[in-house]
Amino acid sequence: MQNNRFDEPVLQHLVNANCTPCLLYGAEVIEWNKSDLRFNTATFTIYKVNFQYISIVYQFRGQRDLPSEVEHMRLKFLRKCVFTENSVIKLLYECFCVSCI
């Protein structure tokens, strides 16, 4: 009889490859609050760990937690706005995001 259960790293890879990109699409331009970033539930379910240990799981997997990933994406987006050749994007950045970085 074949076992259809995947081990933790396989499940985490499937979540990272299929779910996370969809959830984070455009996340760098949305104003999130902490309750919006409860994606850690998948990691809790996969690894069956308490919330206090979730950061250890992310470190072990070489990942960032979701709030850190969104912040990284936001900073990356804003840096691209600074160095773009598009004058409209530069103007919008200068008007609205001077204190963002």
C-alpha positions in Angstrom: 0.0 0.0 0.0 1.4 3.4 -1.0 1.5 6.3 1.5 0.0 9.5 0.0 1.4 11.8 2.8 4.2 14.2 2.0 6.9 15.1 4.5 7.2 18.6 5.8 9.9 20.0 3.4 7.8 18.8 0.4 4.6 20.4 1.7 6.5 23.6 2.5 7.9 23.7 -1.0 4.5 23.2 -2.5 3.0 26.0 -0.4 6.0 28.3 -1.3 5.8 27.4 -5.0 2.0 27.5 -5.5 0.3 29.5 -2.8 2.8 32.2 -1.7 3.3 33.9 -5.1 -0.5 34.2 -5.6 -1.0 35.6 -2.1 1.9 38.1 -2.4 1.1 39.3 -6.0 1.1 43.1 -5.7 1.8 42.9 -2.0 4.4 45.6 -2.2 1.9 48.3 -3.0 -0.8 47.4 -0.5 -0.9 48.7 3.0 -1.1 45.6 5.2 -1.8 45.2 8.8 -0.6 42.3 11.0 -4.0 40.5 10.9 -3.8 40.4 7.1 -0.5 38.5 7.2 -1.7 35.3 9.0 -0.2 33.0 6.4 1.9 31.4 9.1 -1.1 29.1 9.7 0.1 26.9 6.8 3.5 26.6 8.5 1.9 25.8 11.8 -0.2 23.0 10.2 2.7 21.5 8.2 5.2 21.4 11.1 2.8 21.2 14.0 4.7 23.8 16.1 3.7 26.5 18.5 3.7 30.1 17.4 6.8 30.8 19.5 8.9 28.4 17.4 7.7 29.5 14.0 10.7 31.8 13.5 13.1 28.8 14.1 11.3 26.9 11.3 11.6 29.8 8.9 15.4 30.2 9.7 15.9 26.5 9.3 14.1 26.6 5.9 16.1 29.7 4.8 13.0 31.8 4.5 11.5 35.0 5.8 8.2 35.1 7.6 5.4 36.7 5.7 5.6 40.2 7.2 9.3 40.3 6.6 8.8 39.1 3.0 6.2 41.8 2.3 8.6 44.4 3.8 11.4 43.2 1.6 9.2 43.3 -1.5 8.1 46.9 -0.6 11.7 48.1 -0.2 12.7 46.4 -3.4 9.8 48.1 -5.3 10.6 51.5 -3.8 14.3 51.2 -4.8 13.2 50.4 -8.3 11.0 53.5 -8.4 14.0 55.6 -7.4 16.2 54.4 -10.2 13.6 54.2 -13.0 13.8 56.2 -16.2 10.1 56.8 -16.2 9.5 60.4 -15.2 5.9 59.8 -14.0 7.0 57.1 -11.6 9.8 59.3 -10.3 7.4 62.1 -9.8 4.9 59.9 -7.9 7.7 58.5 -5.8 9.0 62.0 -4.9 5.5 63.2 -4.1 4.3 60.3 -2.0 7.2 58.1 -0.9 10.2 60.3 0.0 9.9 59.1 3.6 9.0 55.5 2.8 12.5 54.1 2.7 
